[in-house]
Amino acid sequence: MKLAVSEYAPGSKLVANGMLIESTGLKLIDGKQLPLHHYTYCKSCNKYTYVGKYGVNDETEIPCDKCMDPLRVKYYAIPKFGFYGKAKELSTERRPDKAYGSRVFFADHAEESIQPLHVEGNGYELDYLYSHYGNLSIVNDNKGQQYFVCESCGSHVDHKRAHTSPLGHKCSSKKRLTVRNAPISLGHQFTTDILRMSFNFNNGSFYTNQTKPILSCTR
């Protein structure tokens, strides 16, 4: 799923076994909904916040945890039923351009799994914590445009426009997988090991020649 939300998102193309495969939509199942999750992302300070599952709160705007800028609450759907696609023979050796724009963000970690440590050195202090149960979110927001996904056939189409379904049939549905009429992103959350470090230098600055030995120690 970590790869699928990017490489198989509607509009993406990839090469496999000499074939050009183009994603045409999300697979939907009648009577079952795709999981939706809240999130925010602050462009001012690069802070990502995982808010929770759909329905946790009804706020449309919340302040950034870090810089307090007002942020619009967005949503991502987990495409757990898969994708539709079409394949044709590759007519050129040139690889298709990447059409997606996914990013991996730190979401949170289990509090009981934290192993904090404080270290003091020559002119600096270091606080770090390690956890086996860190949660990372991968979010594909279609380069900021997000996705209007048809509730009926799963195609990514312009708002309220008639279209062709991923299976090649005419679809006249105008209903989209939206939240408060806003499009959605595609995403996934997974658990992995994390290491978070906080530095405090006595002179108040961080020198680039200090990063290499520090990063070498974390390998």
Salt bridges, closest charged atoms under 4 A:
ASP97 OD1 - ARG94 NH2 3.27
GLU120 OE2 - HIS118 NE2 3.22
ASP127 OD1 - HIS118 ND1 2.72
ASP158 OD2 - ARG161 NH1 3.04
ASP193 OD2 - HIS132 ND1 2.81
